[in-house]
């Protein structure tokens, strides 16, 4: 795990409000190199709801060999949801 991610995890320990910061950090450090922001707006998006968003984040982190845990996948999905998808709150625990 990279030092900035570890530092943020320590800083955010037990602080739910901090979780979106983790998702942003993970996305910016691991995903943005291949995913330009426009990819989230394409016409053929496979993200239709919270479940499919989490599934896509999990799929691509596995493809990238990142070995994220469920919390890291969820934090990144929350970040993407707040930034791009704006899925209904009931689908975004």
Secondary structure, 3 states (H helix, E strand, C coil): CCHHHHHHHHHHCCCHHHHHHHHHHHHHHHCCCCCCHHHHHCCCCCCCCHHHHHHHHHHHHHHCCCCCCHHHHHHHHHHHHHHHHCCCHHHCC
